[in-house]
Amino acid sequence: MRIPPLGSCIARSLCQSVIQFNGVMQMRATLFMIPLIALAACQDDGGDGDSPDLATNDACGASGWHSLIGEHLDILAVTIFRAPMRVIGPNDAVTMDYNPQRLNVIYGDDDIITRVECG
């Protein structure tokens, strides 16, 4: 029976230990990264996810019509609008489609304009 030289046994043993150690470290690193990736996927993007952000979207020019708020509904009869527009009362049925170019004028029970927004 041939006995391998002592140096080759030590080298082989050392190589096997290094390979096993690297495999364990890779597994630990992978197990450590999985929760971090899952946590990053849960990050809040700042929106509510239900509708477009009406506060920052002014495609219809609603900010220029805020002077109508507090006025009586009759003022709309003498006002010229260049964009599509709809007037919405307290019990009016409206479509739920969102049109960023359309100006919505919302009034209350007393026919006073309460909001002006795009949609």
For each residue, the residues with C-beta under 8 A, 3 or more apart:
1:
2:
3:
4: 8 9
5: 8 9
6: 9 10
7: 10 11
8: 4 5 11 12
9: 4 5 6 12 13
10: 6 7 13 14
11: 7 8 14 15
12: 8 9 15 16
13: 9 10 16 17
14: 10 11 17 18
15: 11 12 18 19
16: 12 13 19 20
17: 13 14 20 21
18: 14 15 21 22
19: 15 16 22 23
20: 16 17 23 24
21: 17 18 24 25
22: 18 19 25 26
23: 19 20 26 27
24: 20 21 27 28
25: 21 22 28 29
26: 22 23 29 30
27: 23 24 30 31
28: 24 25 31 32
29: 25 26 32 33
30: 26 27 33 34
31: 27 28 34
32: 28 29 35 36
33: 29 30 36 37
34: 30 31 37 38
35: 32 38 39
36: 32 33 39 40
37: 33 34 40 41
38: 34 35 41 42
39: 35 36 42 43
40: 36 37 43
41: 37 38
42: 38 39
43: 39 40
44:
45: 49
46:
47: 53
48: 51
49: 45
50:
51: 48 54 98
52: 57 98 100
53: 47 56 57
54: 51 57 117 118 119
55:
56: 53
57: 52 53 54 100 118
58: 61 62 63 118
59: 100 101 118
60: 83 84 100 101 102 103 118 119
61: 58 64 65 83 103
62: 58 65 66 103 104 116 117 118
63: 58 66
64: 61
65: 61 62 68 103 105 116
66: 62 63 69 116
67: 71
68: 65 71 75 76 79 105 113 116
69: 66 113 114 115 116
70: 112 113
71: 67 68 75 112 113
72: 75 111 112 113
73: 76 87 107 111 112 113
74: 77 78 111
75: 68 71 72 78 79 113
76: 68 73 79 87 105
77: 74
78: 74 75
79: 68 75 76
80:
81: 85 103
82:
83: 60 61 101 102 103
84: 60 99 101 102 103
85: 81 102 103 104 105
86: 94 102 103 104 105
87: 73 76 105 107
88: 92 94 104 105 106 107
89: 92 106 107
90: 107 108 109
91:
92: 88 89
93:
94: 86 88
95:
96:
97:
98: 51 52 119
99: 84 102 118 119
100: 52 57 59 60 118 119
101: 59 60 83 84 118
102: 60 83 84 85 86 99 118 119
103: 60 61 62 65 81 83 84 85 86 116 117 118
104: 62 85 86 88 115 116 117 118 119
105: 65 68 76 85 86 87 88 113 115 116
106: 88 89 113 114 115 116 117
107: 73 87 88 89 90 111 112 113 114
108: 90 111 112 114
109: 90
110:
111: 72 73 74 107 108
112: 70 71 72 73 107 108
113: 68 69 70 71 72 73 75 105 106 107 116
114: 69 106 107 108
115: 69 104 105 106
116: 62 65 66 68 69 103 104 105 106 113
117: 54 62 103 104 106
118: 54 57 58 59 60 62 99 100 101 102 103 104
119: 54 60 98 99 100 102 104
